[in-house]
Amino acid sequence: MGLVVTPLPASRKFPDCAAPLSHFGNLGGRELVWRFDGGTITSDGGALLLQKVEQRTGILRRFAACFEDYRDPQRLEHPLLDLVAQRVYGLALGYEDLNDHDELRADPMLAIALSKDDPSGEQRRRVRDRGKALAGKSTLNRLELTAPDYDGSRCQPGSPQPQTKKIVVDPESIDALLVDLFVEAHPQPPEQIILDIDATDDPLYGNQEGRFYHGYYRDYCYLPLYVFCGEHLLCARLRRSNIDASADSVEELAPVVARIRQRWPEVKILLRGDCGFCREKLMAWCESQGVDYVFGLAQNVRLKKQIAAEMEQAAQQYAQTQKPARVFQEFFYATQDTWSRERRVVAKAEHLDKGANPRFVVSSLSAEQAPMQSLYETLYCGRGEAENRIKEQQLDLFADRTSTSKMWANQLRLYFSSIAYVLLQTLRRIGLAGTKMARAQCGTIRSKLLKIGAQIRVTVRKVWVSLAGGCPYAALFARVYAQLESGGS
């Protein structure tokens, strides 16, 4: 059975038998008539692009390989890969809740994206399931409530299968997959990479396991940890919020760095983070592993005293020009108790309309490697892009949808969101390369290229997907599809 994609004419005539259900004024003497009788029309025609990304990269197949399925294969209608792909595609298409899949399971477009042999679901075993090709919310919920195979659950006699779970997951394999996908995205090893590490809040509105009040965010939340390299996601770890922002950062970074160096032994690595990560444990680990770093440094009386003259100079420049003034200074500094050695600190003595605005960063880079102004303005301030990527995953791909009672199940939801981000980031990197949307965020990609109306017809030999002819991005869609199909740039 072949798949045929054609544009659907923008204007479509309704049958004469369509009875008026509502009236909205007079259109040139014609009565406006509408009703839901269009048949198999979907709003997610752009799922074809997601399918093409998966066919080219195998991201979802490799993600599904991180799970172990103990279900009886003779009784399955929804293989593990289909369940995983359905959940990830749903997130990419904007469906954040499992409840949404009770309606989506009847959408043939999503079944086509999953390469189902029976996209209309007419051949399902049970009569009540016919017409619904995909899994419902209960089946997907059982997938999300799975747990690692080392969580202490008892196994069945003579078998590694847990007594109470049909599917188990290996989180270390998922962590390794994120790094592998990053490395494989580069045809040649780069000379240097910059890893951005950051924490953010994930507000909670129930009694989830691991729920604590966070004084800075003034809410009950989780405190997930992210590691990005540019737009590539390397780590997403859900954590309790009753900890320091840098807690477990060494434990999370060590396997990431080791796996990168396994493939790129000569690459130079720079770690970048805000003042929440300026901790002796992390800096000492970086120094012992040959990883350079630049972290924000929280100001204190001793630091401000070091740049008193520069602050005065900046204030005088502001008084003369009435424009923001900056003066940079550097020195070696160590805390009284917590640091094991002196380290290079670069200070920005700045005066703005609102007054003095001193800032400090600490770095392992020498003055020859990174002059003061370049270190602060280019290297350190560049970390703002990582914050944008976190917002992209949190807001566009629902990484903050952590509403199950168990913390591990919420971590698995974070993994699903992370893979959805990787899928769309791959679409952006390959399919949108050289287009006006090459730097578009995931939400923009979804609204312009994925949410496209389409009519679906299933015949004996073909599956016809007729996309809306009035789509304003039809030419871009065709170009992206062609790039994904041919190999892109």
Salt bridges, closest charged atoms under 4 A:
GLU31 OE2 - HIS23 ND1 2.76
ASP37 OD2 - ARG35 NE 3.26
ASP44 OD1 - LYS451 NZ 2.45
GLU54 OE2 - ARG61 NH1 3.34
ASP69 OD2 - ARG71 NH2 2.85
GLU77 OE2 - ARG124 NE 3.02
ASP82 OD2 - LYS116 NZ 2.96
GLU96 OE1 - ARG401 NE 3.56
ASP97 OD1 - ARG401 NH2 2.61
ASP102 OD2 - LYS137 NZ 3.90
ASP129 OD1 - ARG105 NH2 3.53
ASP129 OD2 - ARG124 NH2 3.26
ASP129 OD2 - ARG126 NE 3.03
GLU144 OE2 - ARG87 NE 2.51
GLU144 OE1 - ARG413 NE 2.76
ASP151 OD2 - LYS165 NZ 3.35
ASP175 OD2 - ARG237 NH2 2.64
ASP180 OD1 - ARG259 NE 2.79
ASP180 OD1 - ARG263 NH1 3.98
GLU184 OE1 - ARG62 NH1 2.68
ASP196 OD1 - ARG272 NE 2.56
ASP198 OD2 - ARG383 NH2 3.17
GLU231 OE1 - ARG428 NE 3.48
ASP244 OD1 - ARG279 NH2 3.00
GLU251 OE2 - LYS281 NZ 2.88
GLU252 OE2 - ARG237 NE 2.90
ASP274 OD2 - ARG383 NH2 3.65
GLU280 OE1 - ARG343 NH1 3.00
GLU287 OE2 - ARG341 NH1 3.72
GLU287 OE2 - ARG343 NE 2.80
GLU330 OE1 - ARG344 NE 2.96
GLU350 OE2 - ARG326 NE 2.70
GLU350 OE1 - LYS348 NZ 2.84
GLU377 OE2 - ARG326 NH1 2.69
GLU385 OE1 - ARG389 NH1 2.75
GLU387 OE2 - ARG383 NH1 3.12
GLU392 OE1 - ARG389 NE 2.77
GLU392 OE2 - ARG428 NH1 2.80
GLU485 OE2 - LYS52 NZ 3.60
